[in-house]
């Protein structure tokens, strides 16, 4: 087919306008796209899943594709450019090993945003540039190396259920431990290996590849979805916005109960052994001290978790199980007996501690306390059990 000069110009202008109007990942910068349509959703058949890679091709890993370094535990910024934000929606950030993702590659979700992504508090599309940014971290449990970073998005409003994805090439760097000696570094590595598994990437609206799972009902009601398994790092960018309890997850691994989080974890983690309650230390002389009757302080910074008030079909099949008892978090050895933990006090090398707020974990290096990480946000809110100890597991309790 041939076009006249004027017709070709009009068509080119229309395509350029459409491309600039839709949204595309801006930071981290995406890999060089192999075909037109970086702002389009994944094909309804899933033919260009993942990362909009045409059949038989690979991501461009040449110098034309930017590579982004990310340090474990440091705050990263995410943003998109374009105006067609479709009233926001829900997004996930995930990683898979290497720069050559396949259709069956496992993905590990490191952060979920339920509502208000890729723009906050929007009824439709934007009139100008999107100025919203979102923060996330590469968590402990991700081994340093090369990864493909994925941003996926389920829009809140639109003509039909869609599934968007852009991918970038990143290099994960180890946490900065220059102030730690070799023993403390080994402790940090051990803690990372005990990090919780990460959920698989949510998939929908791409035909048989996602098992026929769709977000059609949420789209019909124009409500952002709540992911069946959002992981431990979750943001509600629109605050207490109503969320639709998504009843299905089309990821084959999620449907089959496959290896959860095997896309980025350094090794499959065994199920954690039950954690006994820390014992009170033996006092050689004198009467046994009476336990404190003062109630544990609640963190004042914890924000209320939005209530998902819009039910989906068969809610009993998608209810999130509430955590029971104490659960290990990625840090190895510490607190229990030993009373209050004062970060300014002297300590014995090898000890680990949890702050009185229950929100910070410390390691003793060279007789001084060094903070190693913040307790990750969770639903329901949790905190570590304050105290200092040797050889016990750091445990989470209800906040």
HUJO-V803876 format. One record per residue. N is the residue number from 1. RES is the residue in one small letter. PHI is phi in radians with two decimals (none if undefined). D_FIRST is the distance of its C-alpha to the first C-alpha in whole Angstrom. Layout:
N|RES|PHI|D_FIRST + N|RES|PHI|D_FIRST
//
This chain:
1|x|none|0 + 2|x|-2.06|4 + 3|x|-2.05|7 + 4|x|-1.22|10 + 5|x|-1.01|13 + 6|x|-1.17|15 + 7|x|-1.14|12 + 8|x|-1.10|11 + 9|x|-1.13|15 + 10|x|-1.11|16 + 11|x|-1.11|13 + 12|x|-1.08|15 + 13|x|-1.13|18 + 14|x|-1.12|18 + 15|x|-1.14|17 + 16|x|-1.13|20 + 17|x|-1.11|23 + 18|x|-1.09|22 + 19|x|-1.15|23 + 20|x|-1.29|26 + 21|x|-1.32|27 + 22|x|-1.31|27 + 23|x|-1.88|30 + 24|x|-2.49|30 + 25|x|-1.03|33 + 26|x|-1.89|35 + 27|x|-2.42|38 + 28|x|-1.20|39 + 29|x|-1.13|36 + 30|x|-1.32|33 + 31|x|-1.14|32 + 32|x|-1.04|29 + 33|x|-1.35|26 + 34|x|-1.59|24 + 35|x|-2.63|20 + 36|x|-1.13|19 + 37|x|1.95|21 + 38|x|-1.10|25 + 39|x|-1.66|26 + 40|x|-1.42|24 + 41|x|-1.24|27 + 42|x|-1.03|27 + 43|x|-0.97|25 + 44|x|-1.00|26 + 45|x|-1.55|27 + 46|x|1.34|28 + 47|x|-1.14|26 + 48|x|-1.90|26 + 49|x|-1.52|30 + 50|x|-1.61|31 + 51|x|1.15|30 + 52|x|1.05|27 + 53|x|-1.50|27 + 54|x|-1.05|24 + 55|x|-0.96|25 + 56|x|1.44|27 + 57|x|-2.01|27 + 58|x|-2.29|30 + 59|x|-1.06|31 + 60|x|-1.34|30 + 61|x|-1.84|34 + 62|x|-1.27|34 + 63|x|-1.10|35 + 64|x|-1.21|32 + 65|x|-1.71|33 + 66|x|-1.19|36 + 67|x|-2.03|39 + 68|x|-1.97|42 + 69|x|-1.53|45 + 70|x|-2.31|47 + 71|x|-1.66|51 + 72|x|-0.97|52 + 73|x|1.54|54 + 74|x|-1.57|53 + 75|x|-1.26|51 + 76|x|-1.95|47 + 77|x|-1.94|45 + 78|x|-2.16|41 + 79|x|-2.70|39 + 80|x|-2.21|35 + 81|x|-2.14|33 + 82|x|2.17|31 + 83|x|-1.91|32 + 84|x|-1.46|31 + 85|x|-1.60|34 + 86|x|0.88|34 + 87|x|1.25|38 + 88|x|1.40|38 + 89|x|2.50|39 + 90|x|-2.17|40 + 91|x|-2.29|40 + 92|x|-2.36|41 + 93|x|-1.93|41 + 94|x|-2.52|42 + 95|x|-2.24|42 + 96|x|-2.33|41 + 97|x|-1.16|43 + 98|x|1.39|41 + 99|x|-1.97|38 + 100|x|-2.34|36 + 101|x|-1.17|36 + 102|x|-1.97|35 + 103|x|-1.07|34 + 104|x|-1.81|38 + 105|x|-1.13|39 + 106|x|-1.36|42 + 107|x|-2.11|42 + 108|x|-1.94|45 + 109|x|-1.33|45 + 110|x|-1.84|47 + 111|x|-2.85|46 + 112|x|-2.15|45 + 113|x|-2.12|45 + 114|x|-1.75|45 + 115|x|1.57|44 + 116|x|1.39|43 + 117|x|-2.33|40 + 118|x|-1.66|38 + 119|x|-2.60|40 + 120|x|-1.53|43 + 121|x|0.89|44 + 122|x|-2.00|41 + 123|x|-1.51|40 + 124|x|-2.61|37 + 125|x|-1.77|34 + 126|x|-1.54|36 + 127|x|-1.55|36 + 128|x|-2.40|36 + 129|x|-1.13|36 + 130|x|-1.45|38 + 131|x|-1.78|41 + 132|x|-1.33|42 + 133|x|-2.20|43 + 134|x|-2.32|45 + 135|x|-1.83|47 + 136|x|-2.71|48 + 137|x|-2.35|50 + 138|x|-1.41|49 + 139|x|-1.44|52 + 140|x|-1.04|55 + 141|x|1.86|54 + 142|x|-1.71|51 + 143|x|-1.31|52 + 144|x|-0.98|51 + 145|x|2.62|48 + 146|x|-1.58|44 + 147|x|-2.44|42 + 148|x|-1.68|39 + 149|x|-1.62|39 + 150|x|-2.05|37 + 151|x|-1.96|37 + 152|x|-2.05|36 + 153|x|-2.57|35 + 154|x|-1.95|36 + 155|x|-1.26|35 + 156|x|-1.36|38 + 157|x|-2.22|35 + 158|x|2.89|32 + 159|x|-1.37|30 + 160|x|-2.71|30 + 161|x|-1.07|32 + 162|x|-2.32|30 + 163|x|-2.49|31 + 164|x|-1.77|31 + 165|x|-2.70|32 + 166|x|-2.23|32 + 167|x|-2.29|34 + 168|x|-2.26|36 + 169|x|-1.73|38 + 170|x|-2.22|41 + 171|x|-2.13|45 + 172|x|-1.48|48 + 173|x|-1.86|51 + 174|x|-1.16|54 + 175|x|-1.04|56 + 176|x|-1.29|58 + 177|x|-2.17|62 + 178|x|-1.11|64 + 179|x|-1.55|67 + 180|x|-1.74|67 + 181|x|-1.44|69 + 182|x|-1.09|68 + 183|x|-1.12|70 + 184|x|-1.15|68 + 185|x|-1.14|65 + 186|x|-1.11|65 + 187|x|-1.07|66 + 188|x|-1.15|63 + 189|x|-1.08|61 + 190|x|-1.07|63 + 191|x|-1.14|62 + 192|x|-1.09|58 + 193|x|-1.20|59 + 194|x|-1.70|60 + 195|x|-1.13|57 + 196|x|-1.09|56 + 197|x|-1.13|53 + 198|x|-1.85|50 + 199|x|-1.22|48 + 200|x|-1.29|44 + 201|x|-1.16|41 + 202|x|-1.18|40 + 203|x|-2.33|37 + 204|x|-2.86|36 + 205|x|1.19|32 + 206|x|-2.26|31 + 207|x|1.16|31 + 208|x|-1.15|33 + 209|x|-1.06|34 + 210|x|-1.88|36 + 211|x|1.07|38 + 212|x|1.38|36 + 213|x|-1.20|38 + 214|x|-2.34|36 + 215|x|-1.90|38 + 216|x|-1.02|37 + 217|x|-1.20|40 + 218|x|-1.09|41 + 219|x|-1.13|37 + 220|x|-1.05|38 + 221|x|-1.50|42 + 222|x|0.98|40 + 223|x|-2.25|42 + 224|x|-1.13|42 + 225|x|-1.50|43 + 226|x|-1.74|46 + 227|x|-1.18|45 + 228|x|-1.00|47 + 229|x|-2.49|48 + 230|x|-1.38|48 + 231|x|1.57|50 + 232|x|-1.46|53 + 233|x|-1.73|51 + 234|x|-2.32|50 + 235|x|-2.14|49 + 236|x|-2.00|49 + 237|x|-1.15|47 + 238|x|-1.76|48 + 239|x|1.20|51 + 240|x|-1.58|53 + 241|x|-1.09|49 + 242|x|-1.13|49 + 243|x|-2.21|47 + 244|x|-1.60|46 + 245|x|-1.26|47 + 246|x|-1.10|44 + 247|x|-1.44|46 + 248|x|-2.31|43 + 249|x|-2.25|42 + 250|x|-1.46|39 + 251|x|-1.20|40 + 252|x|-0.96|41 + 253|x|-1.20|44 + 254|x|-1.19|45 + 255|x|-1.16|45 + 256|x|-1.70|47 + 257|x|1.15|49 + 258|x|-1.28|48 + 259|x|-1.14|49 + 260|x|-1.32|49 + 261|x|1.35|48 + 262|x|-1.31|48 + 263|x|-1.24|45 + 264|x|-2.35|47 + 265|x|-1.16|51 + 266|x|-1.15|53 + 267|x|-2.86|54 + 268|x|-1.02|54 + 269|x|-1.56|57 + 270|x|-1.18|60 + 271|x|-1.07|61 + 272|x|-1.16|64 + 273|x|-1.29|67 + 274|x|-0.96|69 + 275|x|-1.74|70 + 276|x|-1.23|74 + 277|x|-1.10|76 + 278|x|-1.01|77 + 279|x|-1.43|81 + 280|x|-1.31|83 + 281|x|-1.08|85 + 282|x|-1.25|88 + 283|x|-1.78|91 + 284|x|-1.06|94 + 285|x|-2.23|96 + 286|x|1.47|97 + 287|x|-1.23|96 + 288|x|-1.19|92 + 289|x|-1.11|90 + 290|x|-1.26|89 + 291|x|-1.16|85 + 292|x|-1.19|84 + 293|x|-1.77|83 + 294|x|-1.30|81 + 295|x|-1.17|78 + 296|x|-1.15|75 + 297|x|-1.26|73 + 298|x|-1.58|69 + 299|x|-1.08|67 + 300|x|-1.47|66 + 301|x|-1.59|63 + 302|x|-1.18|61 + 303|x|-1.53|59 + 304|x|-1.12|59 + 305|x|-1.48|56 + 306|x|-1.05|54 + 307|x|-1.56|55 + 308|x|-1.45|52 + 309|x|-1.70|53 + 310|x|-1.80|50 + 311|x|-1.32|50 + 312|x|-1.88|48 + 313|x|-0.97|48 + 314|x|0.88|51 + 315|x|-1.06|52 + 316|x|-1.14|55 + 317|x|-1.47|52 + 318|x|-2.20|51 + 319|x|-1.11|54 + 320|x|-1.37|55 + 321|x|-1.15|58 + 322|x|-1.34|60 + 323|x|-1.04|62 + 324|x|-2.13|65 + 325|x|1.19|68 + 326|x|-1.55|67 + 327|x|-2.15|64 + 328|x|-1.23|64 + 329|x|-2.16|62 + 330|x|-1.22|61 + 331|x|-2.77|64 + 332|x|1.58|66 + 333|x|-1.93|70 + 334|x|2.71|71 + 335|x|-0.93|73 + 336|x|-3.07|75 + 337|x|-1.15|79 + 338|x|2.21|80 + 339|x|1.33|80 + 340|x|-1.13|78 + 341|x|-1.91|76 + 342|x|-1.96|76 + 343|x|-1.04|74 + 344|x|-1.61|76 + 345|x|-1.52|79 + 346|x|-1.12|80 + 347|x|-2.63|78 + 348|x|-1.76|79 + 349|x|-0.93|76 + 350|x|1.76|74 + 351|x|-1.24|74 + 352|x|-2.16|71 + 353|x|-2.54|72 + 354|x|-2.09|70 + 355|x|-1.12|70 + 356|x|-1.10|73 + 357|x|-1.32|69 + 358|x|1.35|68 + 359|x|-2.01|65 + 360|x|-2.35|65 + 361|x|-1.95|66 + 362|x|-2.21|68 + 363|x|-2.20|69 + 364|x|-1.55|73 + 365|x|-2.26|72 + 366|x|1.07|75 + 367|x|1.42|77 + 368|x|-2.23|75 + 369|x|-1.37|72 + 370|x|-2.18|68 + 371|x|-1.21|66 + 372|x|-1.90|63 + 373|x|-2.97|61 + 374|x|-1.66|61 + 375|x|-1.11|61 + 376|x|-1.18|57 + 377|x|-1.15|56 + 378|x|-2.60|56 + 379|x|-2.26|56 + 380|x|-1.30|59 + 381|x|-1.04|61 + 382|x|-2.30|63 + 383|x|-2.59|65 + 384|x|-1.45|67 + 385|x|-1.39|71 + 386|x|-1.02|72 + 387|x|2.55|75 + 388|x|-2.30|76 + 389|x|-2.90|76 + 390|x|-2.22|76 + 391|x|1.51|74 + 392|x|-1.57|73 + 393|x|-1.51|70 + 394|x|-1.26|68 + 395|x|-2.14|67 + 396|x|-1.76|66 + 397|x|-2.29|67 + 398|x|-1.05|66 + 399|x|-1.35|66
//
